[in-house]
Amino acid sequence: MLAVRKEIEKHIKRLVKPLKEDEALKAALKAKLTKKELKLLNAWSKEREIKVLQKQLNLDHERYEELSAKLIRKLNQEKLKQAISI
């Protein structure tokens, strides 16, 4: 979960409060993100190559880019930041 935590912090532009503990963070992410977004976030945290991610998630390049952008936008929404922060 430490890798996911670092990945989240990397993509959030401004995080004022620290992230919740692992189980609470996992539950908040599960409630706010789609399954594919969660899989993508986990894959990013494991530093997998884009082509491997696309194949694993069954996405073409265009859909991968859309999903990535949507995930980063969601991570920067105030509601989501509040849900994953202490």
PDB file with SEQRES, HELIX, SHEET and CRYST1 records, atoms N, CA, C and O in Angstrom:
SEQRES   1 A   86  MET LEU ALA VAL ARG LYS GLU ILE GLU LYS HIS ILE LYS          
SEQRES   2 A   86  ARG LEU VAL LYS PRO LEU LYS GLU ASP GLU ALA LEU LYS          
SEQRES   3 A   86  ALA ALA LEU LYS ALA LYS LEU THR LYS LYS GLU LEU LYS          
SEQRES   4 A   86  LEU LEU ASN ALA TRP SER LYS GLU ARG GLU ILE LYS VAL          
SEQRES   5 A   86  LEU GLN LYS GLN LEU ASN LEU ASP HIS GLU ARG TYR GLU          
SEQRES   6 A   86  GLU LEU SER ALA LYS LEU ILE ARG LYS LEU ASN GLN GLU          
SEQRES   7 A   86  LYS LEU LYS GLN ALA ILE SER ILE                              
HELIX    1 AA1 LEU A    2  HIS A   11  1                                  10    
HELIX    2 AA2 ASP A   22  LYS A   32  1                                  11    
HELIX    3 AA3 LYS A   35  SER A   45  1                                  11    
HELIX    4 AA4 ILE A   50  LEU A   57  1                                   8    
HELIX    5 AA5 HIS A   61  LEU A   75  1                                  15    
HELIX    6 AA6 GLU A   78  ILE A   84  1                                   7    
CRYST1    1.000    1.000    1.000  90.00  90.00  90.00 P 1           1          
ATOM      1  N   MET A   1       0.824  -1.194   0.000  1.00  0.00           N  
ATOM      2  CA  MET A   1       0.000   0.000   0.000  1.00  0.00           C  
ATOM      3  C   MET A   1       0.871   1.262   0.000  1.00  0.00           C  
ATOM      4  O   MET A   1       0.417   2.327  -0.418  1.00  0.00           O  
ATOM      5  N   LEU A   2       2.089   1.147   0.456  1.00  0.00           N  
ATOM      6  CA  LEU A   2       3.001   2.288   0.482  1.00  0.00           C  
ATOM      7  C   LEU A   2       3.247   2.825  -0.932  1.00  0.00           C  
ATOM      8  O   LEU A   2       3.311   4.037  -1.139  1.00  0.00           O  
ATOM      9  N   ALA A   3       3.383   1.931  -1.886  1.00  0.00           N  
ATOM     10  CA  ALA A   3       3.612   2.347  -3.265  1.00  0.00           C  
ATOM     11  C   ALA A   3       2.396   3.089  -3.820  1.00  0.00           C  
ATOM     12  O   ALA A   3       2.548   4.078  -4.538  1.00  0.00           O  
ATOM     13  N   VAL A   4       1.201   2.621  -3.494  1.00  0.00           N  
ATOM     14  CA  VAL A   4      -0.024   3.294  -3.941  1.00  0.00           C  
ATOM     15  C   VAL A   4      -0.103   4.678  -3.310  1.00  0.00           C  
ATOM     16  O   VAL A   4      -0.462   5.652  -3.971  1.00  0.00           O  
ATOM     17  N   ARG A   5       0.233   4.756  -2.032  1.00  0.00           N  
ATOM     18  CA  ARG A   5       0.233   6.034  -1.311  1.00  0.00           C  
ATOM     19  C   ARG A   5       1.169   7.039  -2.017  1.00  0.00           C  
ATOM     20  O   ARG A   5       0.799   8.194  -2.226  1.00  0.00           O  
ATOM     21  N   LYS A   6       2.364   6.592  -2.373  1.00  0.00           N  
ATOM     22  CA  LYS A   6       3.321   7.459  -3.061  1.00  0.00           C  
ATOM     23  C   LYS A   6       2.806   7.867  -4.433  1.00  0.00           C  
ATOM     24  O   LYS A   6       2.995   9.007  -4.857  1.00  0.00           O  
ATOM     25  N   GLU A   7       2.159   6.941  -5.125  1.00  0.00           N  
ATOM     26  CA  GLU A   7       1.618   7.231  -6.456  1.00  0.00           C  
ATOM     27  C   GLU A   7       0.521   8.291  -6.357  1.00  0.00           C  
ATOM     28  O   GLU A   7       0.459   9.198  -7.186  1.00  0.00           O  
ATOM     29  N   ILE A   8      -0.336   8.180  -5.353  1.00  0.00           N  
ATOM     30  CA  ILE A   8      -1.396   9.174  -5.155  1.00  0.00           C  
ATOM     31  C   ILE A   8      -0.775  10.542  -4.904  1.00  0.00           C  
ATOM     32  O   ILE A   8      -1.171  11.533  -5.518  1.00  0.00           O  
ATOM     33  N   GLU A   9       0.190  10.593  -4.007  1.00  0.00           N  
ATOM     34  CA  GLU A   9       0.840  11.859  -3.670  1.00  0.00           C  
ATOM     35  C   GLU A   9       1.547  12.474  -4.879  1.00  0.00           C  
ATOM     36  O   GLU A   9       1.646  13.695  -4.996  1.00  0.00           O  
ATOM     37  N   LYS A  10       2.033  11.622  -5.768  1.00  0.00           N  
ATOM     38  CA  LYS A  10       2.720  12.094  -6.968  1.00  0.00           C  
ATOM     39  C   LYS A  10       1.758  12.804  -7.924  1.00  0.00           C  
ATOM     40  O   LYS A  10       2.146  13.763  -8.591  1.00  0.00           O  
ATOM     41  N   HIS A  11       0.515  12.341  -7.994  1.00  0.00           N  
ATOM     42  CA  HIS A  11      -0.437  12.873  -8.964  1.00  0.00           C  
ATOM     43  C   HIS A  11      -1.330  13.981  -8.414  1.00  0.00           C  
ATOM     44  O   HIS A  11      -1.951  14.703  -9.193  1.00  0.00           O  
ATOM     45  N   ILE A  12      -1.409  14.131  -7.111  1.00  0.00           N  
ATOM     46  CA  ILE A  12      -2.223  15.199  -6.541  1.00  0.00           C  
ATOM     47  C   ILE A  12      -1.394  16.473  -6.518  1.00  0.00           C  
ATOM     48  O   ILE A  12      -0.271  16.489  -6.015  1.00  0.00           O  
ATOM     49  N   LYS A  13      -1.950  17.519  -7.057  1.00  0.00           N  
ATOM     50  CA  LYS A  13      -1.219  18.776  -7.169  1.00  0.00           C  
ATOM     51  C   LYS A  13      -0.995  19.429  -5.812  1.00  0.00           C  
ATOM     52  O   LYS A  13       0.087  19.953  -5.546  1.00  0.00           O  
ATOM     53  N   ARG A  14      -1.999  19.403  -4.961  1.00  0.00           N  
ATOM     54  CA  ARG A  14      -1.859  20.065  -3.667  1.00  0.00           C  
ATOM     55  C   ARG A  14      -2.613  19.267  -2.618  1.00  0.00           C  
ATOM     56  O   ARG A  14      -3.844  19.263  -2.595  1.00  0.00           O  
ATOM     57  N   LEU A  15      -1.881  18.599  -1.762  1.00  0.00           N  
ATOM     58  CA  LEU A  15      -2.476  17.807  -0.702  1.00  0.00           C  
ATOM     59  C   LEU A  15      -2.144  18.479   0.620  1.00  0.00           C  
ATOM     60  O   LEU A  15      -0.982  18.523   1.023  1.00  0.00           O  
ATOM     61  N   VAL A  16      -3.162  19.004   1.296  1.00  0.00           N  
ATOM     62  CA  VAL A  16      -2.954  19.772   2.513  1.00  0.00           C  
ATOM     63  C   VAL A  16      -2.795  18.862   3.728  1.00  0.00           C  
ATOM     64  O   VAL A  16      -1.934  19.095   4.576  1.00  0.00           O  
ATOM     65  N   LYS A  17      -3.627  17.831   3.808  1.00  0.00           N  
ATOM     66  CA  LYS A  17      -3.602  16.924   4.953  1.00  0.00           C  
ATOM     67  C   LYS A  17      -2.968  15.599   4.556  1.00  0.00           C  
ATOM     68  O   LYS A  17      -2.970  15.243   3.377  1.00  0.00           O  
ATOM     69  N   PRO A  18      -2.428  14.867   5.517  1.00  0.00           N  
ATOM     70  CA  PRO A  18      -1.861  13.546   5.198  1.00  0.00           C  
ATOM     71  C   PRO A  18      -2.959  12.551   4.819  1.00  0.00           C  
ATOM     72  O   PRO A  18      -4.126  12.721   5.174  1.00  0.00           O  
ATOM     73  N   LEU A  19      -2.560  11.524   4.099  1.00  0.00           N  
ATOM     74  CA  LEU A  19      -3.508  10.489   3.682  1.00  0.00           C  
ATOM     75  C   LEU A  19      -3.900   9.613   4.864  1.00  0.00           C  
ATOM     76  O   LEU A  19      -3.158   9.491   5.839  1.00  0.00           O  
ATOM     77  N   LYS A  20      -5.077   9.007   4.761  1.00  0.00           N  
ATOM     78  CA  LYS A  20      -5.573   8.115   5.807  1.00  0.00           C  
ATOM     79  C   LYS A  20      -4.688   6.883   5.929  1.00  0.00           C  
ATOM     80  O   LYS A  20      -3.833   6.631   5.081  1.00  0.00           O  
ATOM     81  N   GLU A  21      -4.904   6.124   6.989  1.00  0.00           N  
ATOM     82  CA  GLU A  21      -4.207   4.853   7.167  1.00  0.00           C  
ATOM     83  C   GLU A  21      -4.618   3.896   6.050  1.00  0.00           C  
ATOM     84  O   GLU A  21      -5.632   4.111   5.386  1.00  0.00           O  
ATOM     85  N   ASP A  22      -3.836   2.847   5.848  1.00  0.00           N  
ATOM     86  CA  ASP A  22      -4.000   1.956   4.692  1.00  0.00           C  
ATOM     87  C   ASP A  22      -5.417   1.443   4.465  1.00  0.00           C  
ATOM     88  O   ASP A  22      -5.945   1.576   3.361  1.00  0.00           O  
ATOM     89  N   GLU A  23      -6.037   0.865   5.476  1.00  0.00           N  
ATOM     90  CA  GLU A  23      -7.369   0.270   5.284  1.00  0.00           C  
ATOM     91  C   GLU A  23      -8.420   1.333   4.965  1.00  0.00           C  
ATOM     92  O   GLU A  23      -9.265   1.130   4.093  1.00  0.00           O  
ATOM     93  N   ALA A  24      -8.367   2.456   5.665  1.00  0.00           N  
ATOM     94  CA  ALA A  24      -9.317   3.538   5.419  1.00  0.00           C  
ATOM     95  C   ALA A  24      -9.084   4.152   4.032  1.00  0.00           C  
ATOM     96  O   ALA A  24     -10.036   4.500   3.334  1.00  0.00           O  
ATOM     97  N   LEU A  25      -7.821   4.279   3.645  1.00  0.00           N  
ATOM     98  CA  LEU A  25      -7.480   4.809   2.329  1.00  0.00           C  
ATOM     99  C   LEU A  25      -7.999   3.873   1.239  1.00  0.00           C  
ATOM    100  O   LEU A  25      -8.589   4.316   0.254  1.00  0.00           O  
ATOM    101  N   LYS A  26      -7.772   2.592   1.427  1.00  0.00           N  
ATOM    102  CA  LYS A  26      -8.233   1.590   0.459  1.00  0.00           C  
ATOM    103  C   LYS A  26      -9.751   1.642   0.296  1.00  0.00           C  
ATOM    104  O   LYS A  26     -10.261   1.588  -0.823  1.00  0.00           O  
ATOM    105  N   ALA A  27     -10.465   1.747   1.408  1.00  0.00           N  
ATOM    106  CA  ALA A  27     -11.930   1.802   1.371  1.00  0.00           C  
ATOM    107  C   ALA A  27     -12.416   3.073   0.669  1.00  0.00           C  
ATOM    108  O   ALA A  27     -13.362   3.026  -0.117  1.00  0.00           O  
ATOM    109  N   ALA A  28     -11.772   4.204   0.952  1.00  0.00           N  
ATOM    110  CA  ALA A  28     -12.164   5.469   0.326  1.00  0.00           C  
ATOM    111  C   ALA A  28     -11.915   5.438  -1.177  1.00  0.00           C  
ATOM    112  O   ALA A  28     -12.747   5.899  -1.959  1.00  0.00           O  
ATOM    113  N   LEU A  29     -10.774   4.896  -1.576  1.00  0.00           N  
ATOM    114  CA  LEU A  29     -10.471   4.795  -3.009  1.00  0.00           C  
ATOM    115  C   LEU A  29     -11.450   3.866  -3.708  1.00  0.00           C  
ATOM    116  O   LEU A  29     -11.898   4.145  -4.821  1.00  0.00           O  
ATOM    117  N   LYS A  30     -11.778   2.764  -3.050  1.00  0.00           N  
ATOM    118  CA  LYS A  30     -12.717   1.802  -3.626  1.00  0.00           C  
ATOM    119  C   LYS A  30     -14.096   2.434  -3.828  1.00  0.00           C  
ATOM    120  O   LYS A  30     -14.792   2.123  -4.795  1.00  0.00           O  
ATOM    121  N   ALA A  31     -14.481   3.315  -2.918  1.00  0.00           N  
ATOM    122  CA  ALA A  31     -15.786   3.975  -3.003  1.00  0.00           C  
ATOM    123  C   ALA A  31     -15.807   5.074  -4.064  1.00  0.00           C  
ATOM    124  O   ALA A  31     -16.854   5.338  -4.657  1.00  0.00           O  
ATOM    125  N   LYS A  32     -14.677   5.711  -4.308  1.00  0.00           N  
ATOM    126  CA  LYS A  32     -14.648   6.875  -5.193  1.00  0.00           C  
ATOM    127  C   LYS A  32     -14.161   6.601  -6.619  1.00  0.00           C  
ATOM    128  O   LYS A  32     -14.440   7.387  -7.525  1.00  0.00           O  
ATOM    129  N   LEU A  33     -13.438   5.501  -6.827  1.00  0.00           N  
ATOM    130  CA  LEU A  33     -12.880   5.197  -8.142  1.00  0.00           C  
ATOM    131  C   LEU A  33     -13.553   3.967  -8.744  1.00  0.00           C  
ATOM    132  O   LEU A  33     -14.088   3.122  -8.026  1.00  0.00           O  
ATOM    133  N   THR A  34     -13.518   3.882 -10.073  1.00  0.00           N  
ATOM    134  CA  THR A  34     -14.027   2.684 -10.736  1.00  0.00           C  
ATOM    135  C   THR A  34     -12.998   1.555 -10.578  1.00  0.00           C  
ATOM    136  O   THR A  34     -11.863   1.794 -10.166  1.00  0.00           O  
ATOM    137  N   LYS A  35     -13.398   0.349 -10.903  1.00  0.00           N  
ATOM    138  CA  LYS A  35     -12.482  -0.796 -10.806  1.00  0.00           C  
ATOM    139  C   LYS A  35     -11.269  -0.607 -11.714  1.00  0.00           C  
ATOM    140  O   LYS A  35     -10.141  -0.900 -11.317  1.00  0.00           O  
ATOM    141  N   LYS A  36     -11.501  -0.121 -12.929  1.00  0.00           N  
ATOM    142  CA  LYS A  36     -10.380   0.081 -13.866  1.00  0.00           C  
ATOM    143  C   LYS A  36      -9.451   1.175 -13.372  1.00  0.00           C  
ATOM    144  O   LYS A  36      -8.233   1.064 -13.511  1.00  0.00           O  
ATOM    145  N   GLU A  37     -10.011   2.227 -12.799  1.00  0.00           N  
ATOM    146  CA  GLU A  37      -9.177   3.302 -12.262  1.00  0.00           C  
ATOM    147  C   GLU A  37      -8.317   2.786 -11.108  1.00  0.00           C  
ATOM    148  O   GLU A  37      -7.140   3.130 -11.000  1.00  0.00           O  
ATOM    149  N   LEU A  38      -8.906   1.968 -10.258  1.00  0.00           N  
ATOM    150  CA  LEU A  38      -8.150   1.365  -9.154  1.00  0.00           C  
ATOM    151  C   LEU A  38      -7.040   0.468  -9.682  1.00  0.00           C  
ATOM    152  O   LEU A  38      -5.914   0.512  -9.187  1.00  0.00           O  
ATOM    153  N   LYS A  39      -7.351  -0.338 -10.678  1.00  0.00           N  
ATOM    154  CA  LYS A  39      -6.343  -1.211 -11.270  1.00  0.00           C  
ATOM    155  C   LYS A  39      -5.218  -0.397 -11.891  1.00  0.00           C  
ATOM    156  O   LYS A  39      -4.046  -0.755 -11.775  1.00  0.00           O  
ATOM    157  N   LEU A  40      -5.576   0.690 -12.545  1.00  0.00           N  
ATOM    158  CA  LEU A  40      -4.573   1.555 -13.168  1.00  0.00           C  
ATOM    159  C   LEU A  40      -3.678   2.191 -12.104  1.00  0.00           C  
ATOM    160  O   LEU A  40      -2.458   2.232 -12.265  1.00  0.00           O  
ATOM    161  N   LEU A  41      -4.269   2.681 -11.033  1.00  0.00           N  
ATOM    162  CA  LEU A  41      -3.499   3.282  -9.943  1.00  0.00           C  
ATOM    163  C   LEU A  41      -2.541   2.264  -9.324  1.00  0.00           C  
ATOM    164  O   LEU A  41      -1.382   2.579  -9.053  1.00  0.00           O  
ATOM    165  N   ASN A  42      -3.028   1.050  -9.103  1.00  0.00           N  
ATOM    166  CA  ASN A  42      -2.181  -0.007  -8.556  1.00  0.00           C  
ATOM    167  C   ASN A  42      -1.052  -0.370  -9.519  1.00  0.00           C  
ATOM    168  O   ASN A  42       0.082  -0.598  -9.098  1.00  0.00           O  
ATOM    169  N   ALA A  43      -1.366  -0.421 -10.805  1.00  0.00           N  
ATOM    170  CA  ALA A  43      -0.351  -0.745 -11.804  1.00  0.00           C  
ATOM    171  C   ALA A  43       0.704   0.361 -11.880  1.00  0.00           C  
ATOM    172  O   ALA A  43       1.895   0.079 -12.006  1.00  0.00           O  
ATOM    173  N   TRP A  44       0.265   1.615 -11.804  1.00  0.00           N  
ATOM    174  CA  TRP A  44       1.220   2.732 -11.787  1.00  0.00           C  
ATOM    175  C   TRP A  44       2.156   2.595 -10.597  1.00  0.00           C  
ATOM    176  O   TRP A  44       3.357   2.840 -10.713  1.00  0.00           O  
ATOM    177  N   SER A  45       1.605   2.205  -9.452  1.00  0.00           N  
ATOM    178  CA  SER A  45       2.430   2.104  -8.245  1.00  0.00           C  
ATOM    179  C   SER A  45       3.468   0.991  -8.365  1.00  0.00           C  
ATOM    180  O   SER A  45       4.494   1.015  -7.685  1.00  0.00           O  
ATOM    181  N   LYS A  46       3.199   0.027  -9.224  1.00  0.00           N  
ATOM    182  CA  LYS A  46       4.154  -1.070  -9.457  1.00  0.00           C  
ATOM    183  C   LYS A  46       5.080  -0.761 -10.630  1.00  0.00           C  
ATOM    184  O   LYS A  46       5.897  -1.590 -11.031  1.00  0.00           O  
ATOM    185  N   GLU A  47       4.935   0.450 -11.174  1.00  0.00           N  
ATOM    186  CA  GLU A  47       5.772   0.948 -12.267  1.00  0.00           C  
ATOM    187  C   GLU A  47       5.821   0.014 -13.469  1.00  0.00           C  
ATOM    188  O   GLU A  47       6.892  -0.282 -14.000  1.00  0.00           O  
ATOM    189  N   ARG A  48       4.672  -0.435 -13.879  1.00  0.00           N  
ATOM    190  CA  ARG A  48       4.588  -1.289 -15.062  1.00  0.00           C  
ATOM    191  C   ARG A  48       4.640  -0.441 -16.320  1.00  0.00           C  
ATOM    192  O   ARG A  48       4.260   0.730 -16.312  1.00  0.00           O  
ATOM    193  N   GLU A  49       5.112  -1.042 -17.396  1.00  0.00           N  
ATOM    194  CA  GLU A  49       5.193  -0.346 -18.677  1.00  0.00           C  
ATOM    195  C   GLU A  49       3.791  -0.113 -19.241  1.00  0.00           C  
ATOM    196  O   GLU A  49       2.864  -0.879 -18.976  1.00  0.00           O  
ATOM    197  N   ILE A  50       3.656   0.954 -20.020  1.00  0.00           N  
ATOM    198  CA  ILE A  50       2.353   1.329 -20.557  1.00  0.00           C  
ATOM    199  C   ILE A  50       1.753   0.217 -21.410  1.00  0.00           C  
ATOM    200  O   ILE A  50       0.565  -0.081 -21.291  1.00  0.00           O  
ATOM    201  N   LYS A  51       2.552  -0.391 -22.259  1.00  0.00           N  
ATOM    202  CA  LYS A  51       2.025  -1.466 -23.128  1.00  0.00           C  
ATOM    203  C   LYS A  51       1.513  -2.639 -22.303  1.00  0.00           C  
ATOM    204  O   LYS A  51       0.500  -3.246 -22.649  1.00  0.00           O  
ATOM    205  N   VAL A  52       2.206  -2.962 -21.213  1.00  0.00           N  
ATOM    206  CA  VAL A  52       1.767  -4.049 -20.323  1.00  0.00           C  
ATOM    207  C   VAL A  52       0.452  -3.654 -19.648  1.00  0.00           C  
ATOM    208  O   VAL A  52      -0.459  -4.473 -19.525  1.00  0.00           O  
ATOM    209  N   LEU A  53       0.359  -2.407 -19.217  1.00  0.00           N  
ATOM    210  CA  LEU A  53      -0.869  -1.917 -18.585  1.00  0.00           C  
ATOM    211  C   LEU A  53      -2.043  -1.975 -19.551  1.00  0.00           C  
ATOM    212  O   LEU A  53      -3.138  -2.412 -19.196  1.00  0.00           O  
ATOM    213  N   GLN A  54      -1.799  -1.529 -20.776  1.00  0.00           N  
ATOM    214  CA  GLN A  54      -2.865  -1.535 -21.774  1.00  0.00           C  
ATOM    215  C   GLN A  54      -3.373  -2.954 -22.019  1.00  0.00           C  
ATOM    216  O   GLN A  54      -4.579  -3.181 -22.113  1.00  0.00           O  
ATOM    217  N   LYS A  55      -2.461  -3.888 -22.119  1.00  0.00           N  
ATOM    218  CA  LYS A  55      -2.857  -5.269 -22.349  1.00  0.00           C  
ATOM    219  C   LYS A  55      -3.576  -5.837 -21.128  1.00  0.00           C  
ATOM    220  O   LYS A  55      -4.600  -6.508 -21.261  1.00  0.00           O  
ATOM    221  N   GLN A  56      -3.037  -5.567 -19.943  1.00  0.00           N  
ATOM    222  CA  GLN A  56      -3.612  -6.068 -18.689  1.00  0.00           C  
ATOM    223  C   GLN A  56      -5.036  -5.530 -18.493  1.00  0.00           C  
ATOM    224  O   GLN A  56      -5.923  -6.262 -18.054  1.00  0.00           O  
ATOM    225  N   LEU A  57      -5.249  -4.262 -18.818  1.00  0.00           N  
ATOM    226  CA  LEU A  57      -6.552  -3.636 -18.621  1.00  0.00           C  
ATOM    227  C   LEU A  57      -7.431  -3.688 -19.869  1.00  0.00           C  
ATOM    228  O   LEU A  57      -8.554  -3.183 -19.869  1.00  0.00           O  
ATOM    229  N   ASN A  58      -6.910  -4.303 -20.929  1.00  0.00           N  
ATOM    230  CA  ASN A  58      -7.636  -4.447 -22.185  1.00  0.00           C  
ATOM    231  C   ASN A  58      -8.055  -3.078 -22.748  1.00  0.00           C  
ATOM    232  O   ASN A  58      -9.227  -2.846 -23.046  1.00  0.00           O  
ATOM    233  N   LEU A  59      -7.078  -2.187 -22.884  1.00  0.00           N  
ATOM    234  CA  LEU A  59      -7.326  -0.829 -23.364  1.00  0.00           C  
ATOM    235  C   LEU A  59      -6.445  -0.523 -24.569  1.00  0.00           C  
ATOM    236  O   LEU A  59      -5.284  -0.929 -24.624  1.00  0.00           O  
ATOM    237  N   ASP A  60      -7.016   0.204 -25.537  1.00  0.00           N  
ATOM    238  CA  ASP A  60      -6.166   0.699 -26.617  1.00  0.00           C  
ATOM    239  C   ASP A  60      -5.489   1.979 -26.115  1.00  0.00           C  
ATOM    240  O   ASP A  60      -5.795   2.455 -25.021  1.00  0.00           O  
ATOM    241  N   HIS A  61      -4.581   2.530 -26.903  1.00  0.00           N  
ATOM    242  CA  HIS A  61      -3.802   3.688 -26.459  1.00  0.00           C  
ATOM    243  C   HIS A  61      -4.699   4.883 -26.120  1.00  0.00           C  
ATOM    244  O   HIS A  61      -4.509   5.543 -25.099  1.00  0.00           O  
ATOM    245  N   GLU A  62      -5.671   5.148 -26.986  1.00  0.00           N  
ATOM    246  CA  GLU A  62      -6.563   6.300 -26.780  1.00  0.00           C  
ATOM    247  C   GLU A  62      -7.360   6.152 -25.478  1.00  0.00           C  
ATOM    248  O   GLU A  62      -7.457   7.097 -24.695  1.00  0.00           O  
ATOM    249  N   ARG A  63      -7.921   4.977 -25.254  1.00  0.00           N  
ATOM    250  CA  ARG A  63      -8.711   4.729 -24.037  1.00  0.00           C  
ATOM    251  C   ARG A  63      -7.818   4.778 -22.793  1.00  0.00           C  
ATOM    252  O   ARG A  63      -8.249   5.248 -21.740  1.00  0.00           O  
ATOM    253  N   TYR A  64      -6.589   4.298 -22.909  1.00  0.00           N  
ATOM    254  CA  TYR A  64      -5.646   4.362 -21.798  1.00  0.00           C  
ATOM    255  C   TYR A  64      -5.379   5.819 -21.421  1.00  0.00           C  
ATOM    256  O   TYR A  64      -5.388   6.172 -20.242  1.00  0.00           O  
ATOM    257  N   GLU A  65      -5.143   6.658 -22.423  1.00  0.00           N  
ATOM    258  CA  GLU A  65      -4.890   8.076 -22.176  1.00  0.00           C  
ATOM    259  C   GLU A  65      -6.096   8.740 -21.522  1.00  0.00           C  
ATOM    260  O   GLU A  65      -5.936   9.533 -20.594  1.00  0.00           O  
ATOM    261  N   GLU A  66      -7.299   8.429 -21.993  1.00  0.00           N  
ATOM    262  CA  GLU A  66      -8.523   8.987 -21.414  1.00  0.00           C  
ATOM    263  C   GLU A  66      -8.681   8.568 -19.949  1.00  0.00           C  
ATOM    264  O   GLU A  66      -8.985   9.388 -19.083  1.00  0.00           O  
ATOM    265  N   LEU A  67      -8.467   7.280 -19.694  1.00  0.00           N  
ATOM    266  CA  LEU A  67      -8.602   6.757 -18.336  1.00  0.00           C  
ATOM    267  C   LEU A  67      -7.558   7.364 -17.404  1.00  0.00           C  
ATOM    268  O   LEU A  67      -7.864   7.677 -16.253  1.00  0.00           O  
ATOM    269  N   SER A  68      -6.345   7.530 -17.883  1.00  0.00           N  
ATOM    270  CA  SER A  68      -5.277   8.138 -17.088  1.00  0.00           C  
ATOM    271  C   SER A  68      -5.622   9.579 -16.728  1.00  0.00           C  
ATOM    272  O   SER A  68      -5.481   9.995 -15.579  1.00  0.00           O  
ATOM    273  N   ALA A  69      -6.077  10.331 -17.725  1.00  0.00           N  
ATOM    274  CA  ALA A  69      -6.434  11.736 -17.489  1.00  0.00           C  
ATOM    275  C   ALA A  69      -7.603  11.845 -16.515  1.00  0.00           C  
ATOM    276  O   ALA A  69      -7.610  12.704 -15.633  1.00  0.00           O  
ATOM    277  N   LYS A  70      -8.584  10.973 -16.682  1.00  0.00           N  
ATOM    278  CA  LYS A  70      -9.754  10.981 -15.798  1.00  0.00           C  
ATOM    279  C   LYS A  70      -9.346  10.650 -14.366  1.00  0.00           C  
ATOM    280  O   LYS A  70      -9.837  11.271 -13.423  1.00  0.00           O  
ATOM    281  N   LEU A  71      -8.464   9.688 -14.198  1.00  0.00           N  
ATOM    282  CA  LEU A  71      -7.996   9.303 -12.867  1.00  0.00           C  
ATOM    283  C   LEU A  71      -7.253  10.457 -12.200  1.00  0.00           C  
ATOM    284  O   LEU A  71      -7.481  10.745 -11.025  1.00  0.00           O  
ATOM    285  N   ILE A  72      -6.385  11.104 -12.928  1.00  0.00           N  
ATOM    286  CA  ILE A  72      -5.635  12.232 -12.361  1.00  0.00           C  
ATOM    287  C   ILE A  72      -6.581  13.383 -12.008  1.00  0.00           C  
ATOM    288  O   ILE A  72      -6.411  14.034 -10.978  1.00  0.00           O  
ATOM    289  N   ARG A  73      -7.574  13.631 -12.860  1.00  0.00           N  
ATOM    290  CA  ARG A  73      -8.572  14.669 -12.543  1.00  0.00           C  
ATOM    291  C   ARG A  73      -9.312  14.314 -11.259  1.00  0.00           C  
ATOM    292  O   ARG A  73      -9.504  15.167 -10.393  1.00  0.00           O  
ATOM    293  N   LYS A  74      -9.729  13.052 -11.137  1.00  0.00           N  
ATOM    294  CA  LYS A  74     -10.449  12.618  -9.937  1.00  0.00           C  
ATOM    295  C   LYS A  74      -9.589  12.773  -8.690  1.00  0.00           C  
ATOM    296  O   LYS A  74     -10.073  13.225  -7.652  1.00  0.00           O  
ATOM    297  N   LEU A  75      -8.322  12.401  -8.785  1.00  0.00           N  
ATOM    298  CA  LEU A  75      -7.432  12.507  -7.633  1.00  0.00           C  
ATOM    299  C   LEU A  75      -7.276  13.951  -7.170  1.00  0.00           C  
ATOM    300  O   LEU A  75      -6.956  14.201  -6.008  1.00  0.00           O  
ATOM    301  N   ASN A  76      -7.498  14.892  -8.064  1.00  0.00           N  
ATOM    302  CA  ASN A  76      -7.347  16.302  -7.725  1.00  0.00           C  
ATOM    303  C   ASN A  76      -8.663  16.995  -7.384  1.00  0.00           C  
ATOM    304  O   ASN A  76      -8.680  18.204  -7.153  1.00  0.00           O  
ATOM    305  N   GLN A  77      -9.767  16.247  -7.351  1.00  0.00           N  
ATOM    306  CA  GLN A  77     -11.045  16.823  -6.941  1.00  0.00           C  
ATOM    307  C   GLN A  77     -11.076  16.954  -5.419  1.00  0.00           C  
ATOM    308  O   GLN A  77     -10.606  16.074  -4.698  1.00  0.00           O  
ATOM    309  N   GLU A  78     -11.627  18.046  -4.952  1.00  0.00           N  
ATOM    310  CA  GLU A  78     -11.668  18.300  -3.501  1.00  0.00           C  
ATOM    311  C   GLU A  78     -12.425  17.212  -2.749  1.00  0.00           C  
ATOM    312  O   GLU A  78     -12.005  16.814  -1.662  1.00  0.00           O  
ATOM    313  N   LYS A  79     -13.531  16.724  -3.303  1.00  0.00           N  
ATOM    314  CA  LYS A  79     -14.301  15.683  -2.612  1.00  0.00           C  
ATOM    315  C   LYS A  79     -13.459  14.426  -2.396  1.00  0.00           C  
ATOM    316  O   LYS A  79     -13.495  13.825  -1.322  1.00  0.00           O  
ATOM    317  N   LEU A  80     -12.719  14.040  -3.399  1.00  0.00           N  
ATOM    318  CA  LEU A  80     -11.894  12.845  -3.274  1.00  0.00           C  
ATOM    319  C   LEU A  80     -10.734  13.104  -2.297  1.00  0.00           C  
ATOM    320  O   LEU A  80     -10.399  12.248  -1.478  1.00  0.00           O  
ATOM    321  N   LYS A  81     -10.135  14.283  -2.395  1.00  0.00           N  
ATOM    322  CA  LYS A  81      -9.047  14.615  -1.458  1.00  0.00           C  
ATOM    323  C   LYS A  81      -9.540  14.546  -0.020  1.00  0.00           C  
ATOM    324  O   LYS A  81      -8.836  14.038   0.853  1.00  0.00           O  
ATOM    325  N   GLN A  82     -10.736  15.050   0.232  1.00  0.00           N  
ATOM    326  CA  GLN A  82     -11.306  15.009   1.576  1.00  0.00           C  
ATOM    327  C   GLN A  82     -11.567  13.571   2.013  1.00  0.00           C  
ATOM    328  O   GLN A  82     -11.372  13.225   3.179  1.00  0.00           O  
ATOM    329  N   ALA A  83     -12.008  12.739   1.078  1.00  0.00           N  
ATOM    330  CA  ALA A  83     -12.320  11.343   1.408  1.00  0.00           C  
ATOM    331  C   ALA A  83     -11.078  10.523   1.743  1.00  0.00           C  
ATOM    332  O   ALA A  83     -11.145   9.594   2.549  1.00  0.00           O  
ATOM    333  N   ILE A  84      -9.940  10.863   1.127  1.00  0.00           N  
ATOM    334  CA  ILE A  84      -8.724  10.059   1.359  1.00  0.00           C  
ATOM    335  C   ILE A  84      -7.772  10.674   2.368  1.00  0.00           C  
ATOM    336  O   ILE A  84      -6.761  10.066   2.719  1.00  0.00           O  
ATOM    337  N   SER A  85      -8.087  11.883   2.840  1.00  0.00           N  
ATOM    338  CA  SER A  85      -7.226  12.571   3.804  1.00  0.00           C  
ATOM    339  C   SER A  85      -7.777  12.450   5.220  1.00  0.00           C  
ATOM    340  O   SER A  85      -8.962  12.196   5.433  1.00  0.00           O  
ATOM    341  N   ILE A  86      -6.882  12.638   6.172  1.00  0.00           N  
ATOM    342  CA  ILE A  86      -7.286  12.582   7.586  1.00  0.00           C  
ATOM    343  C   ILE A  86      -8.118  13.800   7.921  1.00  0.00           C  
ATOM    344  O   ILE A  86      -8.561  13.952   9.059  1.00  0.00           O  
TER     345      ILE A  86                                                      
END                                                                             
